[in-house]
Every structure is written in C-alpha cells, then in structure tokens.
Amino acid sequence: MPYKTERRELSSLMVEKVRRCLDSIPLPRSILTDEVVDRLTTLVVVRDYQADQDVVSQGSTSNGIFIIDDGHAEVMTLSGEVIADLSTGDYFGEVSVLYSVPCTATVRSTETCRILLLEEKVNQKLLGNVQVELKMMDWFVGKRYIPVSANMDTGRTVRRMVFNCLKKVQVFREWSDSALRSLVLEINPALIVIYPPGSVVAMTSDPPVIVNVIIRGRAVFCRDDKVTLTEVDIQRDPVVLGEEGILLGLENTIMVRAKTSCQVIPIRVEWIQNIIHDHPSEAGAFWNFWKEKWMAHDKKTSRIHSKYPAYLQFEVVLQLMKQSALFRQCSDRCLYKLCLRGVPREVYPGELVCSKEEYDQHIFVLILKGEAELVTEPALDSEYILGPGQVFCHCDSMESICQVEAVSHCLVVKLTKKDVFGSLESCQDSVLTYPRESEHRLS
C-alpha cells in the first residue's frame, strides 16, 4: 500500500519538530533566517506510512528532509542489517539535500508512521545552492551516522567517530590525542558493534575484562531477575558500561539489553593496558589517578552494597541522577563526581528518608527504590510522593517545615550541600534545574 500524502495546517508540536530540525542542520544563520524557517514550516507535507514501508532507499534520488512526527523507523544497509533506530522528533534525508548525493541508507518504518516532509523542490527554491558549513564526514561524525554507501570513506569516518565519543568518556577525557588514537587503533575486529533489539549487551556476573561504550540507541538496565532498574536513550553523551568493574576488579551486577539497535564501542582491558604501558604520562598517569579516586570512594564491601549490588552499580546511579529534573543540565563529569561521593541508605516504611535537620542542612536525596512522601508543617493541600529517579532537596521559598517519610521499603543516595555545590563549582557547564516554586523542588 503506498503512503498517504496531504497538505494541512501543522499543530504547534509539529511546527516545533520542524524548527528543531532546521535549527540543527549546518547552514549559515544568514541563510536560514527566522523568516525562511517560518516559510518552510508552512510548506511541509504530511505523509502516513504503514509498517514495513521504505521511506527512502539507499542509492535513490533525494525527496527532501523527513521528520518523524509519530512512530518508529529503522536505518538499514542494502543487506538488510539495521544500524540505527529512529523515533519521534528524529529526522533523516538531510545528507542528500545538503550534500547533493543519493540517499546514503534505507529507512524503513517499523510501525505506522506520520512523517513531516520538507520536499527537495521546496528546499532548493528557498535555500538555493547554499554552501554547507560542515564537510559531509564531519556531519556524519557529529551525528554518529555509520556510513554504508560508496560516497564515504567508512574506515576513516568510523575511526573519527569513535575517537570523538571516547573523548567524552570520563576516564579517557584527559588522555592525549596521540594516546587516544592509539587506543582506537587497538580496537578490533570491529570498532563499532551493532546490537539488534532484544540482544544482551552485558550480562550479570560478566568478568571485569571489557568496557562497552554505547554511542547510539536505547537500552534497558535490569537486575538478573529482569526487574527494570532504568532505561537509557543515548542521544548526546555516550553511556559507559564496565568502567567500575575494571577500575575496582568487580564483576558486573546488572543485565543490559538493547531496546532498539544499539551502536557499541567494545574496549578490552588488555588494549587499555597496552596504551598505558606505551603512553605512561599521556594516559597511564590519568588512568591511575581515576583508579586511586575510585579506590578511595569504594564502599562495595559494605552490607548495603552486598544486599543491593544492582541498584548501587555506578552506571545505574549515574543514569538515574542524569534523568532527574534537578540534575538534567549537569554534565556527565559533574554527575560522575557526585556519584562517587553519594552515600547509600536503606529506609523502612514509616522511617524518615530526610529528617527536618537534614532538610535544614540542605541534604540532597535521590530515590533508587521504593516510594517516599513529603510531610510538612502546616500540611499541604495535596500529597507529594517521590519515586525512583526523583530527587528531593531544600527549598528556600517554601515556608513549611519539611521532612520525607518512607511509604515503602526505600533505597536512597544522599549528598551533602558541600558535595553538590563543590561539584558544580568545578564544572562550570553544569547548573541545577529547580522546578517552579509550586512544585516544591521535587524533581
């Protein structure tokens, strides 16, 4: 069945998706003015696709820039291998439009999809033959597109992509470019491994011999009994698995399963050791620095860590903290420091998760497991319940006296005011995002 096409007035959410797409493509702001963007949003065509339809095909002539308004699609090679997953708000086809090349991959709908199309003829009429600000390879590297067509130098592009991603990983961040390039060259046989949906990226009890860096896709972190701890959607910073294990010599305590196609950089510990040996000052000194820092904060032998190893695995705490409203504008570097300093606590129903004294001391509380209720004097008009992934902290604008009481069996991580603001001061790219006053700083 062919797709259905119509022209209609776009909703405000549709317009916002088009604007976000246009704002992100590498065109001069002098060309892509507000007036041009406004004009383009009025010329969008809406297409509806059924499941398993090719929206674009590798090698075909470009039809325009496609923006997913609703639904999911997969990016595929000619052989049918799925290399990426696309969902609401994602776009594709821009490479062909910007660089005047045939479509570089096939995109196929996996379910009913509504797509917003900026047709090629419209783009050409409004934008003309504009010089793109970035080279095509730079665009692929920045977007983490794996090249599958003859238009690209695949090996060079992927090496640059891996290098750029590893530069964002905390333990490699301060390595010299020379040392990091040497590490990239060590990785074999594949620099990036594609895990299909449902496949296991990491297993419980895996030995500490490999670091997996997920650079694109969505994955689920689970306990060995398949209870979900958190889900991650990798769009900006890579997600690192196994770093804690290698630095402390510990087995993995969680299962990580790909929810969509995931692109993963596998780094074996012997490759890291080779680079540390060959580049003692450019890599080894920094690796040892972080190892000593981890050892200083290691609490894995405590009773609570023995009881809840999966909930307290570093990657789980980091991702829950990163997804909370309060810390969502904090860099991975800042959150990394906070996770090392956090103190876990087990709280039973009826006990205080955060006492009045701790509230006055500006203690920050991240809920990992269970639910807790905000209790105030005088009482609020409605109840406020905190669940996993939410943070409670002091609110100067709230006149009530506050404490937080466990509704069910809770596991939490506590941070002092000094911990939080000390990390913020050392990471100028990070800020706390306090909700509106009416939300009482529950995040």
N, C-alpha and C positions, 0 to 999 in steps of 0.2 A: 504493500500500500504506500503510495507516495506521501510525502509530507504535505501538510495543510499550511497555506500561507495567507496571511491577512495583514492589512494595514489598519491600525486602530490607535486610539489615544492611549499612551502609556500611563500606568499608575505611577505614583511618586516613587515607589520602591524600584520599579523597572528603570525609571529615569536615573535613579541613584546608581544602579548597577552599570548603566551605560557610562555615566560620568566617571565612576571609579576606574573603569576600563580605559577610557580615553586619557584620564589623568596619569595613568601608569605607563603608557606607551612612549617610546623615546623620540618624541617630536619636539621641535623648538616651541617654547611657550609663545613666541611671537607669531607662530603659525596657528597653533591650537589655542586660539583665544577663547574667552568665555562666550563670545558671540558665535564662533564656529561650533563650539560644543553644544550650545543651545540649539543651533540649527540642525546639527547631526541627530540630536535626540528626537527631533520631530520627523525624521526620515527613516526611523527604524522600522523594519519589517518583522512581524511576529510569525514564527514557524513552529508548528507542532509536529513532533516526530513520535512514531511508535517505537517500542522496544526493538533492538537489533537492527536498526537502520543506520547506514553510513551517512553521516552528516557531511563529511569531507573525505576524500580518498587520496592516499599518497600518490603524488605524481600528477594529479589533476590540476586544472586551472583554478585559480583562486576565485571564490564567490564573495569574499568580504570577511569581516570580523564577526565571529559568532560569540554571543554571551549567553551562558546558561541562566535562564530565569527560574526554572524549576526542573528538577530531575538530575540524572547522573549519566555520564558517558565515559568511555574508555579510549585512551590513546593507544594505537596498535601499530605494529610493524606490518610489512607485507606478508610475513609468515604467520601472522595472527597472534604474536606474542604481545601481551598487554604490558605497557611500560609505565603507564600513569593513569590515575583516576581523576575525573573532573566532576564537580558538583556545582550547586547554586552559587552564582557570582563569578565562577571561573570563565575564562574566555580562551579562544583559540582562533587560528586563521590569520592572526596579525602578522606572522612572519612572512607569509606570501604577499600580503598587502604592502608591508613596509619595505621588503627587500626584492619585490618583483620576481619571485621564484615560484615554481609549482608547490603545491601542498607538500609539506615535509613529513607528514604522517597521516594515518587514517584515524578518524574519530568516529566511534560508533556508540549510539545510545544503548544503555543497558535497561532502560525503562522508558515510559512515556516522558518525553522531554518538551518543555517550552523554551524556545531559543529566540533571542533578540538578535537580528542580523543587520549589521551596517553594510549594505551592499557595496561591492567593489566600485561600481559606477558612481555611487554617491561619494565615496571616499575620494576618488580621483577628481571629481568635479569640485569638491570643496577644498581639498588639500593639494591637488596638483602634483607636480613632480618635486616634492619636498625632499631635501637631503636628510636622511635619518642620522641622528646624533651618535648612535652606537653601531659598531660593527656587528654583523649577524652572530659571530661567535660570542662576543661579549653579551649579547642579548640572551643567547642560549645558556651561557654560564650563569648569568644572573637569575634567570627563571628556572634553572635546573632542568632544562629540557635535554633529554638524551637524543642526540641526532641519529636518525635512521636512514637518511637519504644521502645520495651522492653529492649533494650540494655542500656538505660539511666535512671537515677533517675530524672524524669521530674520535680518534685516539687523543689528539691534542685537546679537543673540546672537553672530553670527559676528564682528562688529567687536570685541566684548569678548574673544572667544576669541583673535583674532589679537593684540590688544594684550597680553594676558596671556602669550602664547607669546613675543612679541618681547622682553618684559621679561626673559626668561631667556637671551636671546642676548647673548654677552659684549660685543660692540661697541655694543649698544643699551641695555645694562643700566643705565648711568648717565645716559641721556638723561632729560630732564624728562618728566613725563606729557604736558604740552602738546605737546612736540616729537614724542613717540612717537605721540600721537593724530593729529597732522598727517600723519605717515608712513602710518598706517593708511588715512587718507582719500585718500592719493595712489594707493594700490594699485587698479588697475583692469585689465580689466573685472571680474575675479573676485578676491575676497580669498583664497579657497582653491581650488586646482585639484586635482581628483581624477585621479590616475594609475592606470589599471587594471593588474592583474598582467601583468608582461612588458613593460610600456611603459618607455621610456627617459626618466629624469628629467634626466640630464645626460650629455653626450657628451664624449669625448676631443677636445681642441682647441677646445672652446667658448670664445669670447672672454670677457674679464672684464667682462661687462655686467649680470649678474644674480646675486643671492643667492637660492638656493632653501632655504627652511626647512621641513624635513619634520616635521610635528607628530604624525602617526599613521601606523602601518603598518610593514611590514618591507621592507627594500631590500638590494640586493647591490652592493658596490663591486668593480669589475673593472678589469683592465688592458684596453687596446684589443684584445688577443688573447683576451679573455674569461676569462683566469685570475682566479679569485676572490681578492680581497685580504682582504675581511672582509664580514660581514653585520651589519646593524643592525636592532634591534627597538625602535621608538620607543614607549616607554610613559610615561616621566617627562619628561626634558628633550628639547627639540627637537634635531634634527640639522641642522647648517648646512652648506650646500654653496656654494662660490664666494666665501666671505669672504676667503680667502687670495689668490685671483685679483684681486679688486677692490682690496684694500689694496696689493698689490705689482705690479699690472698684468700678471699672468701668465695664460696660457691654462690651461684645465682639463686635467689629465693622466689622469683616470680616467673610466670609464663608470659611471653609477649607474642601476640597473634596479630597478623596483618588483617585489618578490616577491609582495606582496599589494596590495590597493588602498591607495594612499598619499595622504594629505592634505598638500598642499604650499602654503606661502605664497610667491609669487614677488615679489621686490623688485628692481626695476631700479635701476641705479646713478644714473640721472638723477633718480629720486624721492628718493634719499638726498641727492644734491647740492642739490636744491631745499630740503630741510629744513635742511641745514647752512647754506645761504645765509640762510634766514628765521629760524633759531634759532642764531646763531653761538656764544652762550655756553651754551645749553641742550643743544646737540647737536654743533655744529661743533668745540668745544674737545675733547670726549671722542673724537670720530672722529679728529681729528688726533693725539691722544695715542696711540691704538692704532696708527695708521699709522706714527708715528715708532718705536714699540716694535717693530713688525714689521720695519721697515727696519733697525733696529739688529741684529736677530737673523737677517736674511736671509742664507741661505747657498746660495741656489738657483743661483748661478753656479759652485759648486764642482763638481769632477769627479764626485763620488759622486752629487750631486743630478741631474746631467745624465745619468748612467748609470741611475739608478733613480728617475725622476720620479714614477711612480705610487705605488710603495711609500712614498716620502717625502712625498707630498702630505699637508698638515697634517691634513685630515679623516680620512685613513686611520690615521695615527699616533695621533691622539686617540681614535678608536674602539677600536683595539686596546688602548691603555692603559686605557681605560674598562672594557673587558670582562675585563681580567686580574683574578685573585683579589686580588692585593695592593692594587690601586687602586680596587676596586669601590665602596668607601664614600667616595670622594673626589668632591667637586663638580666640575662642568664648569669652573668658574672656576679651581679648583686645577690640574686637568689641563691646562687651556689654558696656564697659565704654564709647566708642566713641558714641554709640547710645544715651546714657543718656546725653551726652554733646552737641550733634548736635542741631543746630538752624534751623528750617524750614523757608523757604522764598517762597513767590508766586511771579512769574515774568511773565509779559505780553509780547506779541510779540514786538520785537524792543527794549525792555529794556535789561539792562545788567545783566546777571546771575553772572558774575565775572568781576569786573572792573579792569583797569590797576593797580590801587592802591592795590586792593585785591590780584591781581596776585603777585605783589611785596612783599606783606605781607605773601605769601605762604598759602593762604586760600585754603582749600580743598572743592570741590563741588560735591556732589552726586546727580544725577538726579533721581527723583522719578517718574515724569510725564512730558510728552512733549519732545521737541527737542530743542537743542541749537547749535549754530555754533561758531567755533573758528575763531576769527578775528585777524589778525596780521599785523604789520607794519615792513618791507615790506610784502606784501601779499604772501601767499603760492601758489604753483602751482596748488594745488587741495583743495577742500573744506573738512573740517572735521566737522562731525555732531555727537553730543553726544545725546544718548537716555537713556531711563530708565535703571538703573543699572550701568551706567558708571560714572567714577569719573574723574574730571579734577583737576590738581594741577600744581604748579610751576615746571619749567624745567630749571635748570641752564645751560644746554648745548644748549638751544635754544636762538639764538641771537635776534630773533624777539620780539617786544613788543606785548604782548598778552592780549586779553580780550575775554569773551564769551558772545554772544548775543542770546537772546531767539528767536527761529524761530517760535515757537508756544507757547501757554499758558503752563508755566512750574511750577512745584513744585520741590523744591530742598532742600537739607540739607547742611548747611555749618559748617565746622570745622576749628578752628584756627590751626596754626602750633604747638602752645603750647599744644592744645588738643591731636593732633595726636602723637607727639613725646613724650609727657608725658606718654601716654598710652603704647607706645612702650617700654619706659624705665622701666616701672613697669611690663611688660610682656616680659621676655627675650626670650620666644619661638615664638615671632612674629616679622616679617620683612615686609617692603613694597616691592612689586614686581613691579619695574618700567619697562615699556616696553622699547624696543630698542629706541635709540635716534631718529630714523627716524619716530617713531610713536608719537613723541611729547608728551609723557606721557599722552596720552588719554587712559584710562583703563576702 
